[in-house]
Amino acid sequence: MHTSHPVVFLLDDDEPVVTALSRLLRAEGFATSAWTSAEQFLANHDARTPGCLVADVLMPQMDGLELQRVFAERGIDRPMVFITGQGDIPTVVRAMKAGAVTLLPKPVERTQLVAAVREAIANDAAQRARRRGQEDVARRLASLTPRERQVLGLVTTGMLNKQIAAQLGAAEKTIKVHRGRIMTKMQVRTAAALVGLVSQVERPRSVPMS
């Protein structure tokens, strides 16, 4: 399943629960996709689809926390809202430390669930925007020649053209030309902006999402 519109994925082994949650969220204007098996959900999950996951913590075979771990192992950064009828402090701590938006008790209170889903979808949109920005910077970097990448690496350390020329055994005028081409290809005007762009793609990155 892949769509450009946010989807709230619902996962609970109790079918009446996911049916009720789906009706509630659809009434609030959300698109939903309901599942009663974590394994089937994973087998059909498309990380490119924006949105969030609302999942029960305690389920047979694979529970919500295990699913959260599998997502992390696969590099899938899907915002999750947990619901549980048997929540305890250790469970809450584990879920939140692993990046859950929140953990809500059953029966779920309508306004709390809607607020949590809106927050999760907003988080997802921000993550995807950052990812698109990183991919754009990566494309610009890929357009650089090997020599320009060398010069770029030294520019980001704060070196001046004269110092870079000495380091690479090249004429300062040549380095100035390379630097100008780098700035043009990277679409920046200052060294500070250049460093900021490069730092974006050097951070840990998740699975591609578009």
C-alpha positions as CSV (number, residue, x, y, z in Angstrom):
1,M,0.0,0.0,0.0
2,H,1.5,3.3,-1.1
3,T,-0.2,6.7,-1.1
4,S,1.0,10.3,-0.7
5,H,-1.7,11.0,1.9
6,P,-1.1,10.1,5.6
7,V,-2.6,6.8,6.7
8,V,-3.2,5.8,10.3
9,F,-2.3,2.1,10.5
10,L,-4.2,0.3,13.3
11,L,-2.9,-2.9,14.8
12,D,-4.7,-4.9,17.5
13,D,-5.4,-8.7,17.7
14,D,-8.9,-7.8,18.9
15,E,-10.8,-7.1,15.7
16,P,-13.7,-5.2,17.3
17,V,-11.1,-2.9,18.8
18,V,-9.5,-2.0,15.5
19,T,-12.9,-1.7,13.9
20,A,-14.0,0.8,16.6
21,L,-10.7,2.7,16.4
22,S,-11.0,2.9,12.6
23,R,-14.5,4.3,12.8
24,L,-13.5,6.8,15.4
25,L,-10.5,8.1,13.4
26,R,-12.4,8.1,10.1
27,A,-15.0,10.3,11.7
28,E,-12.2,12.7,12.5
29,G,-11.1,12.8,8.9
30,F,-8.2,10.3,9.0
31,A,-7.6,7.6,6.5
32,T,-7.0,4.2,8.2
33,S,-5.8,0.8,7.5
34,A,-6.7,-1.9,10.1
35,W,-4.7,-5.1,10.9
36,T,-5.1,-7.8,13.5
37,S,-1.8,-9.5,12.9
38,A,1.6,-7.9,13.4
39,E,3.2,-10.4,11.0
40,Q,0.7,-9.7,8.2
41,F,1.1,-6.0,8.8
42,L,4.9,-6.2,8.5
43,A,4.6,-8.4,5.3
44,N,2.4,-5.7,3.7
45,H,3.9,-2.6,5.2
46,D,5.2,0.1,2.8
47,A,7.5,2.6,4.6
48,R,7.0,5.1,1.8
49,T,3.4,5.7,2.9
50,P,3.2,8.7,5.2
51,G,1.4,8.4,8.5
52,C,1.7,6.6,11.8
53,L,0.9,3.4,13.6
54,V,-1.4,2.9,16.5
55,A,-0.7,-0.5,18.0
56,D,-1.6,-2.6,21.0
57,V,1.4,-3.4,23.3
58,L,0.3,-6.9,24.2
59,M,-0.5,-9.2,21.3
60,P,0.2,-12.9,20.6
61,Q,3.3,-14.0,18.7
62,M,4.7,-10.5,18.0
63,D,3.7,-7.7,20.4
64,G,3.9,-4.0,19.9
65,L,7.4,-3.5,21.5
66,E,8.8,-6.4,19.4
67,L,7.3,-4.7,16.3
68,Q,8.9,-1.4,17.4
69,R,12.3,-3.3,17.6
70,V,11.9,-4.8,14.1
71,F,11.2,-1.3,12.7
72,A,14.3,0.0,14.3
73,E,16.4,-2.9,12.9
74,R,15.1,-2.3,9.4
75,G,15.7,1.4,9.7
76,I,12.0,2.3,9.5
77,D,11.2,5.5,11.3
78,R,7.4,5.1,11.7
79,P,5.9,7.2,14.5
80,M,4.0,4.9,16.9
81,V,1.2,5.4,19.4
82,F,0.8,2.5,21.8
83,I,-2.4,1.5,23.5
84,T,-2.7,-1.1,26.2
85,G,-5.1,-2.5,28.8
86,Q,-2.3,-3.8,31.0
87,G,0.3,-1.0,30.9
88,D,3.0,-0.9,33.6
89,I,5.9,1.5,34.2
90,P,8.6,-0.7,32.6
91,T,6.5,-1.1,29.5
92,V,6.0,2.7,29.3
93,V,9.7,3.4,29.8
94,R,10.7,0.9,27.1
95,A,8.2,2.2,24.6
96,M,9.1,5.8,25.1
97,K,12.8,5.2,25.1
98,A,12.4,3.5,21.8
99,G,10.7,6.5,20.3
100,A,7.0,6.0,20.8
101,V,4.9,9.2,20.6
102,T,2.9,8.1,23.7
103,L,1.2,5.2,25.4
104,L,-2.5,5.4,26.0
105,P,-4.6,3.1,28.3
106,K,-7.6,1.2,27.2
107,P,-10.4,2.1,26.8
108,V,-8.8,4.8,24.7
109,E,-10.2,8.3,25.3
110,R,-11.2,9.9,22.0
111,T,-9.6,13.3,22.4
112,Q,-6.3,11.8,23.7
113,L,-6.1,9.4,20.7
114,V,-6.9,12.1,18.1
115,A,-4.3,14.4,19.7
116,A,-1.7,11.6,19.7
117,V,-2.4,10.7,16.1
118,R,-2.1,14.3,15.0
119,E,1.2,14.6,16.8
120,A,2.5,11.4,15.2
121,I,1.5,12.4,11.7
122,A,3.1,15.8,12.2
123,N,6.3,14.1,13.4
124,D,6.2,11.8,10.3
125,A,5.8,14.8,8.0
126,A,8.8,16.5,9.6
127,Q,10.9,13.4,9.3
128,R,10.0,13.0,5.6
129,A,10.8,16.6,4.9
130,R,14.2,16.2,6.5
131,R,14.8,13.0,4.5
132,R,13.9,14.8,1.2
133,G,16.3,17.5,2.1
134,Q,19.1,15.0,2.8
135,E,18.5,13.3,-0.5
136,D,18.6,16.6,-2.3
137,V,22.0,17.4,-0.7
138,A,23.3,13.9,-1.5
139,R,22.4,14.5,-5.2
140,R,24.3,17.8,-5.2
141,L,27.3,16.1,-3.6
142,A,27.2,13.3,-6.2
143,S,27.5,16.0,-8.9
144,L,31.0,17.0,-7.6
145,T,34.1,15.7,-9.2
146,P,36.6,13.7,-7.1
147,R,38.9,16.8,-6.9
148,E,36.0,19.0,-5.9
149,R,35.1,16.5,-3.1
150,Q,38.7,16.7,-1.9
151,V,38.5,20.5,-1.8
152,L,35.1,20.4,-0.2
153,G,36.5,18.1,2.6
154,L,39.1,20.7,3.4
155,V,36.8,23.7,3.1
156,T,34.5,22.1,5.7
157,T,37.5,22.0,8.2
158,G,37.8,25.8,7.9
159,M,40.8,25.9,5.7
160,L,41.4,29.0,3.5
161,N,42.2,28.6,-0.3
162,K,45.9,29.2,0.3
163,Q,46.0,26.5,2.9
164,I,44.1,24.1,0.7
165,A,46.4,24.8,-2.2
166,A,49.4,24.0,0.0
167,Q,47.8,20.8,1.3
168,L,46.9,19.5,-2.2
169,G,50.0,20.8,-4.0
170,A,47.9,23.0,-6.3
171,A,47.8,26.7,-7.3
172,E,45.7,28.9,-5.1
173,K,43.9,30.2,-8.2
174,T,43.0,26.6,-9.1
175,I,41.6,26.0,-5.7
176,K,39.5,29.2,-6.0
177,V,38.0,27.9,-9.2
178,H,37.2,24.5,-7.6
179,R,35.7,26.3,-4.7
180,G,33.5,28.4,-6.9
181,R,32.2,25.4,-8.8
182,I,31.5,23.6,-5.5
183,M,29.5,26.6,-4.2
184,T,27.5,26.7,-7.5
185,K,26.8,23.0,-7.5
186,M,25.8,22.9,-3.9
187,Q,23.7,26.1,-4.3
188,V,25.2,28.0,-1.4
189,R,27.0,31.3,-1.1
190,T,29.0,30.9,2.1
191,A,31.3,28.3,3.6
192,A,29.1,28.2,6.7
193,A,26.1,27.3,4.6
194,L,28.2,24.7,2.8
195,V,29.2,23.1,6.2
196,G,25.6,23.1,7.2
197,L,24.5,21.2,4.1
198,V,27.3,18.6,4.4
199,S,26.4,18.0,8.1
200,Q,22.9,17.0,7.0
201,V,24.0,14.0,5.1
202,E,26.6,13.0,7.7
203,R,23.9,12.4,10.3
204,P,22.5,8.9,10.8
205,R,19.8,8.3,8.2
206,S,16.8,6.1,8.1
207,V,15.2,4.0,5.3
208,P,14.3,6.0,2.2
209,M,10.8,7.5,2.3
210,S,9.2,9.7,-0.3
